[in-house]
């Protein structure tokens, strides 16, 4: 069974882990600084945030792939080109299916008018299915980073149901484990230094760290649900 404790430990102890996390945290931190300074418009923020998310996607994909091919290092190298190439191919792979799923979900949700609590439950369920399909398709791409792998519809439909539970368990475990670790450190820094550049950069590192943990954890889920298909 996938263990987020293993994910935290392996990411934290990986070779040059802290340095790699700090390097990728720089654009995350800079995105927030641009957001704070955006007085007349948010064009600059959306631009730098978009580029940052693009590289974080590549970072996630390479971590999953590194785990699946049993490389010695969990985190990818400092070279940004493999991250960019992986992110670009990943977007091209899952974009058509993502667009179809999101469009269908929006359409179906627009037809749901029963009673408020039931409407909310049904809509959450629908979006969980969408998230599971998109995540499953992304993991299928991560196996060998082939766009065609995403369109194995038989495997996709078979694994997506179990992926819903995997996503729910991941979120719960991530929240629970972050409270005594990232949460405690963040609170300590907040008390010592207050809200400012030092604390904000710690939050940026924490975000990148959790992306890495998610990649490691999802690689474990990949083994359980998809094997090496």
N, C-alpha and C positions, 0 to 999 in steps of 0.2 A: 504493500500500500504506500502511496506517495507520502513522504514525510517532509513537512516544511521545516522541521528542526534540522534535518540533513541539508536542506537548501540554505538555511541561514549559515550553518557551520561551513559548508563547502565554499560558499561565496566569500565569506569573511576570511577564510584561511587560504584562498587561492593565491597563486604567485602574483605579486605586485597588485593585489586586489585594491588596497586603499588608494594607491596612486591612480589606477585606472578609473575608480569611482570618482575621484576628485577631478580628473580631467574631463569626464563627461558631465560632471555636476556644474562646471563653469558655464556652459550655455544655458543650463536650467536656471542658474542664479541670475545670469545676465538677462534672461527673458523676464524675470520678475522685476528686475531693476528698470528695464525698458517700460514695463507695465506701470510702475510707480511714476515714471517720468512722462507718461503719455497724457499730456494735458489737452492738446488740440485734436487728438485722434489716436486710434489704436492700430493704425496700419503697420507701424514699425514693430509693435508687439506681436501682431499676428504673423508677421513675416519671420521674425526670429523664433517665435514659439513653434511655428510650423516646421522650420528647419530642425529645431531641437527634437520635436516629436518624431520627425523622419529618422533621425539618427538613433533615437531610443528604440524605434521599431527594429532597425537593423541590428542594434545591440541585443535585443530580445531574441531575434531570429538566430543570430550567430551563437548565442548561449545554448539555445535548444539544440542546434545542429552540433555544436561541440560535444554536448552530452550524449547525443545519439550515436556519434561516430567514435565515442570513447577517446577524445583527445585528452592530453595531460592537463590542459588548462580549461577551467570553466569559462572564464571571461575571455573575450576576443582580444587581439593585439591592439596597439595604439593606432594602427593604420586605419584611417577613416574610409578609405575606398571600399574595402569589403563590406563595411557597414552600410554605405550608401548603395552599393550594388544589391546587397541582400534586401534592403528596404524597398528599393525600386521594383525588384522582381516580386517581392511579397505583395506590394500594393497592386501590381498588375495581375497577380494571381487571384487575390481575393476580392478585388474591386467589383467585378460583375456580379458575383454571388452576393456580396454585401449589399449592393444597390438593390437587387431584387428582394432580398430578405427585409431590408429596411422599408422599402416601398410597400410590400405586402403587410408588414406589421403596422405601419401607419394607417393603411387602408382599413385593415380589420379593426384596429383600435377605434377608428372614427365611427364604426358601426355599433360599438358597444355602449348601450344606454339602458341599464337595468336599474340597479341601485348602487349608490356611491361605493360602498365597501366591496361589493362584488365586481364592479367595474374596475376598481383599482387592482384587485387580486388577479383578474383575468388579463389586464394589461401588463402587469408585472410578469405573469407567466409567459405571455407572448414574447416579451423582450428577453426573458431568460432563454427561450428557445432560440431566438435570433442570435444572442451572444454565444450560445453553445455551438451553433452552426458555424459562425464566423471563426470562433476559436479553433474548432476542429479542423476547418479548412486551412487555417494558418499553420497548425501543427502538421498537417499533411504536407504542406509546402516545405516546412522546415526539415523534413526527413532527408531529402537530397537537394533541396532548393530548386525543384523543378516545378514550373507553372502548371504543367499537365497533371501533376499529382493531385491537384485540388479537385479535379473533375472526375475522381473515382466516386461516383454518387452512391454506389452500394456501400462502400466503406464509410462514407460521410454520414449516410442515414443510420447506419448501424451504430456508430460511435457517438453521435450527437446527443442521444438520450442520456447516456451515462455522463457525458460532459457537463450536463446541467448540474448534476450532483457534485462533480469534481470542482466546478466553479464556485458553488455555494460553500463547500468545505474549505476551499482555498481562501476565500474572503474571510470566513470565520477564523480560521487558523492564523491568517496574516494579521488580523486585528488583535487577536488574543496575544500573539507572540510579540507584536510591536509595542504593546503597552509597557511590559517590564524592560524592554530593551531600548528601542528608539524613543519611545515616549518618556522614559525615565531620564535618558541622556538629554533629550530636548528640554525637558522641564528644568533640569539642573542648569543647563546653559542659559535658559531664560531667566532663572533666578539670579545667576551670577552676572550676566551681561545685558539682560533685557532684550527687547526686540531691536535688532540692528543687523549690520552686515554679517557678523559672526554667526548669529542664530539663523539668519536667512540662508547662509551657505551650508550650515548643518542640515537644514531642511532639504536643500537641493541634493546633498549627498544621500540623505535618507530616501529621497524619491528614486534616485538612480539605483541605490542598493536594493530597494524593493522591486524594481523592474528586473534586476538580475536574479533575485530570489524567485520571482514569478517565472522567469525563463527556465531556471533549474527545476522548479516544481512541475512545470508543464511538460518538461522533458520526461519526468517520472510518469506523469499521467499518460504521455504518449506511449511509453512502453506498455502500460497496462491496457489501454484502449485500442491502440493502433498497431502495436508491435513495431516492425520495421517495414511496414507496407509503404 
